[in-house]
Amino acid sequence: MADYRLGVDFGGTKIEILALDRSGKEILRERVPDPNIYEDAVLAVRDLVLATEQKIGAVPGHRVSGTQPTSTLGIGIPGSLSPEAGLVRNSNSVWLNNKPFGRDLEEALDRPIRVENDANCFALSEAVDGAGKGYNTVLGVIIGTGMGGGIVSNARILQGRHHIAGEWGHIPLPWMTDEDRPARKCFCGNEGCQERYLCGPALAQEWKGPGADRSTHGIEEAARDGDPKAIRALDLYMERFARACGQIVNFLDPDVIVLGGGVSNLKSIYERVPKLLPQHVITSPCVTPIVQNRHGDSSGVRGAAWLWDIDETGAPPSV
């Protein structure tokens, strides 16, 4: 086992690196701006990784004998790599799409790396040593400006044949009511996707109206103060979210659902959705925990750091 696990979270505005030791303790964390130009981004990741290894005194390697500490590298990206061609697809950083990002990074760094969807990295982080620790099957969902998800079973990411397992946002909202119709159009080309009802901007629009500020900040306070629009928006959201969770429980039956992203900070979700969930689940009682993440914005980069060892051993590290 390598002495250090390096994880990189490749975001739309920043590139963050994290170094963990064998126990999962954070050793170093740094970030640089994302240049948003493909060739420059590859070089930025390369330079950040090499500088980090120099600072911690590690060399690339895995299960390598010798006296100098070794390190492995995992990278979380928006979107995913196609299984056939290894090209990035479905990234909201559109300049990454159709690029061989993984191969180019391996060439630039002259080593093997692991590249995974950032929502899968979030789910893995929370399953290994976060809010999902101790559960066999963890559904991790990031709800912010969009909605992404990942499934981890026995500390392994479930990728699926097309590497899209866990795309919870692009399942149709179940058991639609008149309040949900007409089905909302989604950027993916379909209609009625859950993301169009459950992402942060969708909740903000229910509260403030079309074209208003896309932030949900203050909605719970407004509801407590009697704002009828805030009350109605939250009522609709919690009922829809319960239906979405009911559908995934009926199909996947995860041991826990862990939420991340800005919308996960709404306390109402954890207070109200578990009470509504049994109405939509085929079994009774329904006791699936819905919990907030433990590592917050750090979950993605932590999950990237765990990618190599868990992928190789098939078991979570002792943390």
Rosetta silent file (secondary structure, phi, psi, omega in degrees, C-alpha in Angstrom):
SEQUENCE: MADYRLGVDFGGTKIEILALDRSGKEILRERVPDPNIYEDAVLAVRDLVLATEQKIGAVPGHRVSGTQPTSTLGIGIPGSLSPEAGLVRNSNSVWLNNKPFGRDLEEALDRPIRVENDANCFALSEAVDGAGKGYNTVLGVIIGTGMGGGIVSNARILQGRHHIAGEWGHIPLPWMTDEDRPARKCFCGNEGCQERYLCGPALAQEWKGPGADRSTHGIEEAARDGDPKAIRALDLYMERFARACGQIVNFLDPDVIVLGGGVSNLKSIYERVPKLLPQHVITSPCVTPIVQNRHGDSSGVRGAAWLWDIDETGAPPSV
SCORE:     score description
SCORE:     0.000 S_00000001
   1 L     0.000  137.719  179.166    0.000    0.000    0.000 S_00000001
   2 L   -64.287  155.114 -179.856    1.240    3.447   -0.856 S_00000001
   3 L   -76.630  -31.384 -179.638    2.284    5.737    1.986 S_00000001
   4 E  -131.215  145.053  172.471    0.199    8.662    0.709 S_00000001
   5 E  -110.855  122.409  176.757   -3.034    8.967   -1.231 S_00000001
   6 E  -103.119  134.027  175.635   -3.310   12.080   -3.398 S_00000001
   7 E  -124.575  140.463  176.658   -6.703   13.278   -4.546 S_00000001
   8 E  -122.496  128.029  173.906   -7.493   16.051   -7.020 S_00000001
   9 E  -103.614  109.588 -176.842  -10.900   17.699   -7.299 S_00000001
  10 E   -94.046   98.739 -175.640  -11.107   19.242  -10.752 S_00000001
  11 L  -102.290  178.158 -177.836  -13.805   21.896  -10.473 S_00000001
  12 L   -70.986  -26.995 -178.258  -15.157   24.583  -12.748 S_00000001
  13 L  -119.365  -17.920 -177.115  -13.257   27.399  -11.029 S_00000001
  14 E  -144.528  157.927  173.056  -10.518   25.699   -9.012 S_00000001
  15 E  -118.755  119.377 -176.194   -8.281   22.648   -8.905 S_00000001
  16 E  -115.959  139.761  176.841   -7.766   21.317   -5.388 S_00000001
  17 E  -121.591  145.330  179.733   -5.311   18.674   -4.213 S_00000001
  18 E  -135.369  136.767  174.416   -5.334   16.744   -0.948 S_00000001
  19 E  -114.393  125.401  176.418   -2.736   14.391    0.503 S_00000001
  20 E  -113.195  145.811  172.417   -3.844   11.738    3.006 S_00000001
  21 E   -86.691 -174.891 -174.828   -1.599    9.385    4.940 S_00000001
  22 L   -61.464  -28.638 -177.996   -2.377    5.688    5.381 S_00000001
  23 L   -84.404   -5.727 -176.765   -4.730    6.377    8.282 S_00000001
  24 L    92.601    7.008  178.779   -6.746    8.929    6.298 S_00000001
  25 L   -77.837  136.347  178.709   -5.268   11.935    8.090 S_00000001
  26 E   -71.689  126.846 -179.432   -4.972   15.091    6.028 S_00000001
  27 E  -103.559  -39.792 -176.130   -1.327   16.025    5.434 S_00000001
  28 E  -155.918  144.515  176.780   -1.558   18.825    2.896 S_00000001
  29 E  -144.629  130.767  177.499   -4.236   20.677    0.953 S_00000001
  30 E  -145.409  159.721  175.853   -3.774   23.325   -1.743 S_00000001
  31 E  -143.266  151.885  176.409   -5.766   24.791   -4.612 S_00000001
  32 E  -133.759  160.199  177.983   -5.052   26.759   -7.773 S_00000001
  33 E   -66.247  146.966  172.591   -7.379   28.430  -10.290 S_00000001
  34 L   -82.318  120.349 -177.442   -8.759   26.314  -13.125 S_00000001
  35 L   -70.630  -14.437  179.537   -7.472   27.966  -16.329 S_00000001
  36 L    58.962   25.319  170.979  -10.512   26.699  -18.290 S_00000001
  37 L  -128.987  127.170 -167.398   -8.268   25.964  -21.269 S_00000001
  38 H   -55.342  -56.005 -176.323   -7.690   22.279  -21.887 S_00000001
  39 H   -61.061  -40.694  178.932   -3.948   22.157  -22.487 S_00000001
  40 H   -66.697  -33.572  179.925   -3.277   24.613  -19.651 S_00000001
  41 H   -67.268  -41.145  176.842   -5.508   22.581  -17.313 S_00000001
  42 H   -59.263  -44.462 -179.920   -3.518   19.391  -17.941 S_00000001
  43 H   -68.107  -35.359  179.518   -0.308   21.257  -17.131 S_00000001
  44 H   -64.843  -42.761  176.585   -1.870   22.864  -14.044 S_00000001
  45 H   -63.570  -46.158  179.854   -2.814   19.445  -12.618 S_00000001
  46 H   -56.134  -49.732 -176.479    0.641   18.072  -13.449 S_00000001
  47 H   -65.549  -37.264 -179.872    2.441   20.946  -11.736 S_00000001
  48 H   -66.421  -41.796  179.710    0.200   20.822   -8.677 S_00000001
  49 H   -65.762  -46.899 -178.259    0.745   17.074   -8.231 S_00000001
  50 H   -64.309  -39.385  178.981    4.518   17.290   -8.673 S_00000001
  51 H   -65.901  -38.416  179.192    4.794   20.220   -6.271 S_00000001
  52 H   -65.305  -45.396  179.776    2.734   18.357   -3.671 S_00000001
  53 H   -63.196  -35.414  177.059    4.870   15.232   -3.909 S_00000001
  54 H   -65.152  -39.872 -178.370    7.978   17.322   -3.530 S_00000001
  55 H   -68.332  -36.011 -178.503    6.589   18.941   -0.370 S_00000001
  56 H   -94.235   -3.302  176.317    5.656   15.625    1.272 S_00000001
  57 L    73.319   34.976 -177.166    8.760   13.845    0.030 S_00000001
  58 L  -113.019  158.598  173.753    6.942   11.139   -1.937 S_00000001
  59 E  -122.045  154.647  179.012    7.480    9.490   -5.310 S_00000001
  60 E   -61.021  140.662  175.936    4.837    7.947   -7.580 S_00000001
  61 L   162.600  168.023  179.185    4.180    4.303   -6.868 S_00000001
  62 L  -151.463  121.228 -175.775    1.978    1.634   -5.351 S_00000001
  63 L    54.675   43.261  179.691    3.241   -1.278   -3.288 S_00000001
  64 L   -99.939  129.885  178.565    6.776   -0.324   -4.262 S_00000001
  65 L   -78.133  153.940 -178.866    9.602   -1.499   -2.034 S_00000001
  66 L   140.288 -179.864 -175.143   12.233    0.999   -0.984 S_00000001
  67 L   -96.739  -23.205 -177.628   12.908    3.650    1.585 S_00000001
  68 L   -84.886  135.408  179.280   11.237    6.699    0.018 S_00000001
  69 L   -57.909  146.521  179.551    7.496    7.138    0.651 S_00000001
  70 E  -113.801  163.406 -178.744    5.228    6.459   -2.340 S_00000001
  71 E  -141.752  151.895  172.750    1.959    8.011   -3.446 S_00000001
  72 E  -116.170  164.275 -173.237   -1.054    7.183   -5.596 S_00000001
  73 E  -137.140  126.671  172.581   -3.273    9.637   -7.454 S_00000001
  74 E  -124.166  148.233 -176.456   -7.018    9.823   -8.058 S_00000001
  75 E  -132.885  129.539  175.006   -8.873   12.630   -9.823 S_00000001
  76 E  -101.227  132.155 -177.470  -12.534   13.594   -9.639 S_00000001
  77 E  -129.650  155.249  168.402  -14.004   15.417  -12.633 S_00000001
  78 L   -71.753  131.556 -174.200  -17.368   16.809  -13.691 S_00000001
  79 L    93.127 -164.767 -179.049  -18.745   14.287  -16.148 S_00000001
  80 E  -149.651  165.434  176.470  -17.311   10.845  -16.786 S_00000001
  81 E   -92.121  132.085  177.136  -14.974    8.967  -19.105 S_00000001
  82 L   -66.432  136.268 -178.000  -16.612    6.869  -21.791 S_00000001
  83 L   -61.857  -32.096 -174.908  -15.711    3.184  -21.303 S_00000001
  84 L   -79.070  -53.546 -171.373  -14.940    2.694  -24.994 S_00000001
  85 L  -103.833  -13.668 -178.397  -12.843    5.714  -25.979 S_00000001
  86 L    71.834   23.423  179.872  -11.864    7.187  -22.610 S_00000001
  87 L   -97.417  145.906  178.517  -13.191   10.614  -23.615 S_00000001
  88 E   -69.944  138.482  175.254  -14.878   13.012  -21.192 S_00000001
  89 E  -143.036  160.658  176.347  -18.625   13.424  -21.677 S_00000001
  90 L    61.768   26.664  178.921  -21.530   15.117  -19.898 S_00000001
  91 L   -90.854  136.019  174.725  -19.257   17.706  -18.273 S_00000001
  92 L   -75.559  -14.023  165.053  -20.642   21.130  -17.454 S_00000001
  93 L   -85.540   84.845 -164.696  -17.092   22.364  -18.134 S_00000001
  94 H   -61.944  -23.401 -179.851  -17.909   21.881  -21.792 S_00000001
  95 H   -70.531  -11.911  174.535  -14.341   22.424  -22.997 S_00000001
  96 H   -82.294  -24.959 -173.790  -13.460   19.103  -21.317 S_00000001
  97 L   -61.525  140.884  179.550  -15.959   17.118  -23.356 S_00000001
  98 L    67.096   20.004  176.482  -14.576   14.754  -26.002 S_00000001
  99 L  -109.083  143.681  177.894  -11.046   15.127  -24.588 S_00000001
 100 L   -83.543   64.603 -170.887   -8.887   12.171  -23.422 S_00000001
 101 H   -59.118  -44.249  179.836   -8.281   13.840  -20.058 S_00000001
 102 H   -62.066  -48.591 -179.306   -7.241   10.681  -18.230 S_00000001
 103 H   -63.449  -40.951 -179.193   -4.779    9.566  -20.888 S_00000001
 104 H   -66.039  -36.107  177.294   -3.295   13.038  -21.248 S_00000001
 105 H   -69.425  -41.099  177.412   -2.767   13.307  -17.490 S_00000001
 106 H   -60.928  -39.149  178.485   -1.144    9.879  -17.348 S_00000001
 107 H   -68.909  -42.012 -178.777    1.215   10.937  -20.127 S_00000001
 108 H   -66.084  -33.696 -176.994    1.982   14.286  -18.495 S_00000001
 109 H   -99.513   -9.820  178.441    2.692   12.650  -15.124 S_00000001
 110 L    56.330   51.355  178.523    4.184    9.413  -16.506 S_00000001
 111 L  -164.167  160.838  172.298    2.167    7.182  -14.181 S_00000001
 112 L   -76.086  143.889  176.707   -1.194    5.392  -13.915 S_00000001
 113 L  -135.610  167.796  172.982   -4.007    7.386  -12.293 S_00000001
 114 E  -111.809  130.565  177.388   -7.673    6.847  -11.472 S_00000001
 115 E  -120.914  130.845 -175.530  -10.241    9.269  -12.940 S_00000001
 116 E  -145.015  155.454  174.998  -13.838    9.215  -11.684 S_00000001
 117 E   -57.661  140.928 -174.701  -16.995   11.299  -11.725 S_00000001
 118 H   -66.189  -31.668  176.734  -17.013   13.875   -8.929 S_00000001
 119 H   -69.409  -35.405  174.367  -20.379   12.702   -7.540 S_00000001
 120 H   -64.166  -38.373  177.024  -19.002    9.161   -7.337 S_00000001
 121 H   -63.803  -40.859  176.082  -16.011   10.565   -5.449 S_00000001
 122 H   -58.516  -48.570 -178.739  -18.400   12.300   -3.050 S_00000001
 123 H   -62.843  -40.502 -179.853  -20.280    9.055   -2.442 S_00000001
 124 H   -64.700  -44.913  179.010  -17.047    7.111   -1.943 S_00000001
 125 H   -58.221  -47.232 -177.979  -15.676    9.634    0.549 S_00000001
 126 H   -69.671  -28.590  178.011  -18.841    9.571    2.621 S_00000001
 127 H   -74.019  -36.286 -175.796  -18.983    5.754    2.470 S_00000001
 128 H   -74.863  -53.940 -175.569  -15.373    5.277    3.594 S_00000001
 129 H  -145.028   30.062  179.445  -15.094    7.677    6.522 S_00000001
 130 L  -118.642 -145.110 -175.940  -18.045   10.043    6.336 S_00000001
 131 L   -68.390  -16.977  178.638  -21.748    9.992    7.101 S_00000001
 132 L   -99.786    6.970 -179.120  -22.139    6.648    5.302 S_00000001
 133 L   -62.168  134.634  179.250  -19.383    4.826    7.154 S_00000001
 134 L    94.104   -7.257  177.519  -20.544    1.430    8.409 S_00000001
 135 L  -101.542  144.716 -179.438  -23.288    1.040    5.782 S_00000001
 136 L   -74.073  -50.936 -177.652  -22.981   -1.488    2.941 S_00000001
 137 E  -115.579  119.081 -175.685  -24.811    0.400    0.174 S_00000001
 138 E  -118.080  125.320  169.214  -24.557    4.181    0.119 S_00000001
 139 E   -99.499  116.187  176.505  -26.368    6.496   -2.270 S_00000001
 140 E  -104.621  129.716 -176.570  -24.577    9.845   -2.328 S_00000001
 141 E  -128.726  128.088  175.004  -26.417   12.763   -3.927 S_00000001
 142 E  -103.283  121.723 -179.315  -25.097   16.266   -4.610 S_00000001
 143 E  -122.193  107.670  178.102  -27.870   18.846   -4.969 S_00000001
 144 L  -140.537 -121.432  175.712  -26.811   22.338   -5.949 S_00000001
 145 L   -68.404  -22.597  172.758  -27.168   24.138   -9.255 S_00000001
 146 L  -130.423 -154.703 -177.735  -27.654   20.655  -10.693 S_00000001
 147 E  -153.774  115.178  179.425  -28.116   17.193   -9.257 S_00000001
 148 E  -128.992  159.666 -178.433  -25.665   14.305   -9.409 S_00000001
 149 E  -148.247  162.713  176.588  -25.378   11.005   -7.610 S_00000001
 150 E  -146.965  152.152 -179.912  -23.175    8.008   -7.008 S_00000001
 151 E  -119.322  129.216  176.645  -23.644    4.519   -5.593 S_00000001
 152 E  -123.181  126.687  178.262  -21.058    2.780   -3.418 S_00000001
 153 E  -124.718  122.498 -178.283  -21.507   -0.837   -2.355 S_00000001
 154 L    51.311   46.236  175.939  -19.061   -2.465    0.044 S_00000001
 155 L    66.524   17.167  174.694  -16.616    0.413   -0.519 S_00000001
 156 E  -118.608  134.623  174.779  -16.694   -0.013   -4.312 S_00000001
 157 E   -69.601  130.214  173.646  -18.141    2.527   -6.726 S_00000001
 158 L   -87.924  107.190 -175.816  -20.896    1.022   -8.835 S_00000001
 159 L   -87.903  -41.065 -174.171  -20.104    2.398  -12.289 S_00000001
 160 L    85.535  165.613 -176.072  -22.433    0.446  -14.543 S_00000001
 161 L   -59.073  -38.169 -176.898  -21.863   -0.593  -18.136 S_00000001
 162 L  -102.839    9.255 -179.325  -21.905    2.993  -19.424 S_00000001
 163 L    60.337   38.455  178.243  -20.316    4.550  -16.306 S_00000001
 164 L  -127.141   12.055  179.135  -23.500    6.476  -15.502 S_00000001
 165 L   -58.334  137.634  179.070  -24.824    4.538  -12.487 S_00000001
 166 L    93.419    3.176  178.915  -26.238    6.888   -9.871 S_00000001
 167 L   -73.973   68.832 -174.321  -27.425    9.621  -12.263 S_00000001
 168 H   -62.715  -31.318 -177.394  -30.382   10.200   -9.993 S_00000001
 169 H   -66.436  -19.399 -176.366  -31.103   13.632  -11.416 S_00000001
 170 H  -110.624   28.988  164.869  -32.051   12.178  -14.793 S_00000001
 171 L   -97.383  138.520  179.313  -34.692    9.783  -13.579 S_00000001
 172 E   -61.185  140.271  174.226  -38.216   11.150  -14.189 S_00000001
 173 L   -58.086  123.689 -174.528  -39.914   12.593  -11.136 S_00000001
 174 L   -81.552  160.006  173.280  -42.280    9.787  -10.048 S_00000001
 175 L    49.360   54.355 -176.273  -46.019    9.901   -9.365 S_00000001
 176 L   -61.587  145.806  176.339  -46.470   13.321  -10.956 S_00000001
 177 L  -114.725  177.098  177.798  -49.330   15.521   -9.789 S_00000001
 178 H   -60.422  -30.268  178.705  -51.032   18.499  -11.385 S_00000001
 179 H   -65.228  -24.124 -175.847  -48.526   20.712   -9.530 S_00000001
 180 H   -91.932  -13.931 -174.816  -45.701   19.039  -11.459 S_00000001
 181 L   -98.212  151.921   -0.440  -47.200   19.365  -14.928 S_00000001
 182 L   -70.599  154.765 -179.215  -46.402   20.120  -17.643 S_00000001
 183 L   -58.970  133.283 -175.300  -43.215   18.074  -17.360 S_00000001
 184 L   -78.070  140.505  179.294  -40.233   20.398  -17.299 S_00000001
 185 E   -75.832  141.939 -178.627  -37.718   20.237  -20.121 S_00000001
 186 L  -115.648  153.740  179.674  -34.184   19.213  -19.180 S_00000001
 187 L   -61.813  -21.120 -178.703  -30.886   20.094  -20.829 S_00000001
 188 L   -73.887   -9.973  179.603  -30.347   16.360  -21.458 S_00000001
 189 L   105.197  -13.216  178.846  -33.157   16.458  -24.035 S_00000001
 190 L   -96.518  179.437  178.068  -35.795   14.668  -21.970 S_00000001
 191 E  -123.828  147.442  174.006  -38.713   16.006  -19.936 S_00000001
 192 L    84.165    9.381  179.902  -39.614   15.560  -16.283 S_00000001
 193 E   -60.947  141.692 -178.054  -36.116   14.852  -14.945 S_00000001
 194 L   -57.135  -33.816 -179.221  -35.889   15.097  -11.162 S_00000001
 195 H   -56.091  -36.879 -177.347  -33.075   17.627  -11.433 S_00000001
 196 H   -70.426  -11.744  178.659  -35.492   20.163  -12.939 S_00000001
 197 H  -110.373  -24.686 -169.143  -37.643   19.929   -9.788 S_00000001
 198 H  -114.995   -8.081  178.094  -35.119   19.334   -7.020 S_00000001
 199 L   -71.731  165.946 -178.056  -32.010   21.396   -7.842 S_00000001
 200 H   -57.476  -49.212  179.180  -31.385   24.643   -5.979 S_00000001
 201 H   -60.204  -31.235  178.133  -32.502   26.997   -8.771 S_00000001
 202 H   -66.294  -42.203  177.470  -35.769   25.044   -9.125 S_00000001
 203 H   -65.416  -41.576  179.224  -36.543   25.564   -5.436 S_00000001
 204 H   -62.252  -38.084  179.615  -35.588   29.242   -5.689 S_00000001
 205 H   -67.908  -38.391  176.367  -37.918   29.675   -8.660 S_00000001
 206 H   -60.539  -34.515 -176.875  -40.819   28.090   -6.766 S_00000001
 207 H   -80.867  -49.302 -168.838  -40.180   30.616   -3.996 S_00000001
 208 H  -104.458  -13.389 -178.774  -39.331   33.800   -5.869 S_00000001
 209 L    99.761  161.397 -178.507  -40.784   33.256   -9.306 S_00000001
 210 L   -59.655  141.045  176.077  -39.246   32.760  -12.771 S_00000001
 211 L    78.420    1.094 -179.045  -36.145   34.775  -13.574 S_00000001
 212 L   -83.900  179.616  176.356  -35.467   35.697   -9.940 S_00000001
 213 L   -52.210  136.143 -174.558  -32.292   35.150   -7.919 S_00000001
 214 L   -86.440    5.117 -177.686  -31.326   31.461   -8.102 S_00000001
 215 L   -89.039  142.503  175.562  -30.275   31.235   -4.442 S_00000001
 216 L   -97.867    5.571 -177.958  -32.316   29.411   -1.800 S_00000001
 217 L   -58.124  128.058  176.398  -30.520   31.180    1.033 S_00000001
 218 L    90.402    1.422 -175.629  -32.986   32.289    3.699 S_00000001
 219 H   -67.519  -38.347 -179.877  -35.969   30.268    2.513 S_00000001
 220 H   -68.828  -37.590  176.965  -36.423   28.380    5.801 S_00000001
 221 H   -65.143  -40.889  178.468  -36.204   31.598    7.798 S_00000001
 222 H   -63.092  -39.813  178.809  -38.753   33.207    5.479 S_00000001
 223 H   -64.643  -41.651  178.550  -41.098   30.249    5.954 S_00000001
 224 H   -64.151  -28.824  179.981  -40.772   30.470    9.742 S_00000001
 225 L   -85.363    2.594  173.834  -41.646   34.166    9.502 S_00000001
 226 L    95.690   10.351  178.956  -44.863   33.286    7.660 S_00000001
 227 L   -65.253  112.696 -174.946  -43.905   34.010    4.033 S_00000001
 228 H   -63.537  -33.329  179.635  -46.632   32.063    2.150 S_00000001
 229 H   -69.208  -39.035  178.099  -44.510   31.645   -0.992 S_00000001
 230 H   -67.231  -41.249  179.293  -41.611   30.195    0.993 S_00000001
 231 H   -61.627  -47.051 -178.793  -43.973   27.865    2.883 S_00000001
 232 H   -64.824  -41.377 -179.505  -45.556   26.619   -0.341 S_00000001
 233 H   -61.995  -42.822  179.064  -42.180   26.178   -2.077 S_00000001
 234 H   -68.943  -39.349  178.012  -40.816   24.090    0.794 S_00000001
 235 H   -59.457  -47.452  178.844  -44.007   22.028    1.022 S_00000001
 236 H   -61.416  -44.166 -176.558  -43.785   21.193   -2.683 S_00000001
 237 H   -63.497  -46.734 -176.855  -40.075   20.469   -2.472 S_00000001
 238 H   -65.013  -37.322  179.236  -40.305   18.111    0.500 S_00000001
 239 H   -68.463  -41.752  177.196  -43.174   16.159   -1.041 S_00000001
 240 H   -65.303  -41.881 -179.196  -41.326   15.822   -4.356 S_00000001
 241 H   -64.513  -37.103  177.450  -38.116   14.858   -2.621 S_00000001
 242 H   -64.314  -39.767  177.021  -39.944   12.175   -0.649 S_00000001
 243 H   -63.651  -42.328  179.504  -41.332   10.738   -3.891 S_00000001
 244 H   -62.756  -42.525  178.743  -37.844   10.723   -5.427 S_00000001
 245 H   -67.741  -38.337  178.732  -36.412    8.958   -2.375 S_00000001
 246 H   -60.737  -41.313  178.974  -39.311    6.493   -2.353 S_00000001
 247 H   -62.151  -43.384 -177.666  -38.592    5.507   -5.936 S_00000001
 248 H   -71.777  -32.339  175.898  -34.892    4.859   -5.225 S_00000001
 249 H   -66.642  -42.699  178.933  -35.710    2.881   -2.062 S_00000001
 250 H   -62.921  -32.995 -175.302  -38.136    0.699   -4.018 S_00000001
 251 H   -92.414  -50.046 -174.366  -35.528    0.082   -6.723 S_00000001
 252 L  -100.938  -31.980 -176.661  -32.103    0.113   -5.016 S_00000001
 253 L    52.489   57.333 -179.856  -32.996   -0.053   -1.309 S_00000001
 254 L   -67.570  155.995  177.733  -29.788    1.678   -0.158 S_00000001
 255 L   -74.146  -25.028  178.816  -28.745    1.396    3.477 S_00000001
 256 E  -158.596  149.036  172.928  -28.385    5.188    3.695 S_00000001
 257 E  -114.276  119.363 -178.034  -28.875    8.271    1.518 S_00000001
 258 E  -108.974  127.713 -176.217  -26.186   10.930    2.044 S_00000001
 259 E  -105.426  140.945  174.544  -26.832   14.443    0.761 S_00000001
 260 E  -135.366  179.923 -176.905  -24.310   17.052   -0.321 S_00000001
 261 L    86.538  171.488 -174.237  -24.358   20.389   -2.125 S_00000001
 262 H   -59.751  -38.068 -178.140  -25.978   23.650   -1.100 S_00000001
 263 H   -67.380  -23.827 -179.694  -29.517   22.277   -0.836 S_00000001
 264 H   -65.143  -11.957  178.727  -28.311   19.661    1.669 S_00000001
 265 H   -81.026   -4.879  177.969  -28.043   22.464    4.235 S_00000001
 266 L   -74.448  114.625 -179.605  -31.837   22.701    4.477 S_00000001
 267 H   -65.219  -25.870 -177.875  -32.741   21.274    7.873 S_00000001
 268 H   -59.963  -32.018 -178.874  -36.307   20.714    6.699 S_00000001
 269 H   -57.902  -47.659 -173.988  -35.198   17.795    4.520 S_00000001
 270 H   -77.332  -20.980  178.422  -34.041   15.728    7.490 S_00000001
 271 H   -86.575  -36.824 -168.890  -37.029   16.694    9.612 S_00000001
 272 H  -104.336  -39.708 -173.895  -39.819   16.263    7.062 S_00000001
 273 H   -63.025  -43.254  178.595  -38.822   13.849    4.290 S_00000001
 274 H   -57.954  -28.623  178.510  -38.407   10.735    6.515 S_00000001
 275 H   -76.172  -29.069  179.980  -41.994   11.253    7.706 S_00000001
 276 H   -86.762  -25.351 -172.766  -43.305   11.490    4.131 S_00000001
 277 H   -55.938  -43.151 -176.767  -41.148    8.690    2.705 S_00000001
 278 H   -58.090  -22.833  178.924  -43.265    5.698    3.906 S_00000001
 279 H   -65.107  -20.711 -172.016  -46.170    6.856    1.703 S_00000001
 280 H  -116.791    8.023 -177.524  -44.108    6.019   -1.382 S_00000001
 281 L  -112.512  140.489 -172.361  -42.284    2.846   -0.326 S_00000001
 282 L   -71.848  -22.903 -178.412  -43.672   -0.617   -0.903 S_00000001
 283 L  -106.313  160.090  178.246  -42.576   -1.969    2.481 S_00000001
 284 L  -141.427  137.951   -3.659  -43.473   -0.867    5.979 S_00000001
 285 L   -77.978  158.530  174.760  -41.961    0.448    8.115 S_00000001
 286 L  -102.874  120.118 -174.504  -39.430    2.389    5.993 S_00000001
 287 L  -122.743   22.132 -179.438  -36.403    3.324    8.071 S_00000001
 288 L   -62.188  120.357  178.487  -33.896    4.431    5.398 S_00000001
 289 L   -71.692  138.325  171.080  -31.744    7.186    6.966 S_00000001
 290 E  -117.272  112.974 -169.076  -31.415   10.435    5.005 S_00000001
 291 E  -129.649  157.069  175.463  -28.392   12.260    6.380 S_00000001
 292 E   -83.653  148.927  179.566  -26.205   15.246    5.647 S_00000001
 293 L   -60.149  158.148  178.287  -22.623   14.683    4.553 S_00000001
 294 L   -93.950  -34.253 -170.948  -19.783   14.791    7.087 S_00000001
 295 L  -100.075   -0.167  174.628  -16.987   16.238    4.968 S_00000001
 296 H    57.280 -135.665 -178.106  -18.818   19.043    3.167 S_00000001
 297 H   -65.799  -12.863 -179.667  -16.933   20.570    0.248 S_00000001
 298 H   -83.690   -9.754 -173.928  -14.002   18.262    1.038 S_00000001
 299 H   -61.109  -41.020 -177.756  -15.873   15.081    0.161 S_00000001
 300 H   -61.950  -47.315 -177.811  -15.045   15.178   -3.543 S_00000001
 301 H   -71.929  -31.871  176.089  -11.307   15.542   -3.105 S_00000001
 302 H   -67.544  -41.722  177.930  -11.241   12.983   -0.290 S_00000001
 303 H   -63.371  -38.384  176.521  -13.082   10.473   -2.454 S_00000001
 304 H   -61.322  -38.171  179.557  -10.604   11.036   -5.269 S_00000001
 305 H   -66.120  -30.874 -179.290   -7.793   10.273   -2.841 S_00000001
 306 H   -79.735  -11.997 -168.614   -9.420    6.949   -1.884 S_00000001
 307 H   -55.098  -46.208 -171.129   -9.880    5.802   -5.496 S_00000001
 308 H   -68.449  -53.838 -172.982   -6.707    3.809   -5.985 S_00000001
 309 H   -64.636  -40.423  179.947   -6.475    1.747   -2.815 S_00000001
 310 H   -70.011  -38.169  178.563  -10.135    0.813   -2.701 S_00000001
 311 H   -63.124  -36.354 -176.835  -10.154   -0.002   -6.393 S_00000001
 312 H   -79.909  -40.620 -171.834   -7.147   -2.280   -5.928 S_00000001
 313 H   -93.394  -25.785 -178.246   -8.016   -4.011   -2.661 S_00000001
 314 L    77.527    9.144  179.864  -11.799   -4.162   -2.849 S_00000001
 315 L  -141.038  148.161 -179.818  -12.023   -3.243    0.827 S_00000001
 316 L   -69.950  150.890  175.800  -12.074    0.071    2.678 S_00000001
 317 L   -70.725  161.821  177.300   -8.936    1.176    4.478 S_00000001
 318 L   -83.060  108.961  179.737   -8.859    1.135    8.258 S_00000001
 319 L  -130.694    0.000    0.000   -9.651    4.686    9.313 S_00000001
